Structure formats: C-alpha cells, structure tokens
Amino acid sequence: MRAARKLSVVPDCPQPETPIKPVKYGAAPWSRLPPTPPAHEISIRARAQSLLSRDGHRAELPDYESALRIIEEATQHG
C-alpha cells in the first residue's frame, strides 16, 4: 500500500492568482430546457397526481396551484 501524497506550497509559483468562479446550477443559458421547479413543488404536484390517478391509469401532472387545491379538497373530504 502506498503512503498518501503530501501537498506543499511552491514558493514563487508562476501560476497566476485567479479568483475561483462561483458554481452555477441548472441548465446552460443557451439550452431550451424549462427551469426546474423546486423539490417541494414537485412533491406536492406528484401527491396531487397520485390522488387523481384511478384504476391503474396515471393522471396528468397538475400545475402547482391546482395541486394545492386538489390536496386541500382531498383532506377535507377525508
């Protein structure tokens, strides 16, 4: 088994000091993909889709506002 390599600082290094670029998340600016909704919105929409699905047929994924209404109605009716 090899020993771990030790890193050391090189004095007068010719590599320029450049600032580190921040990490960008999501699709590339030139991509045509729609923005991804946050995880909590996806879970609410998936729950509403599950409530709407019947007899082994998957319902369409509702938008966020409709999903909130569907879940609220389902919890009121028991």
Sequence and secondary structure as in RCSB ss.txt:
>XXXX:A:sequence
MRAARKLSVVPDCPQPETPIKPVKYGAAPWSRLPPTPPAHEISIRARAQSLLSRDGHRAELPDYESALRIIEEAT
QHG
>XXXX:A:secstr
          TT SS          SS TT        HHHHHHHHHHHHHH BTTB      HHHHHHHHHHHH
H  
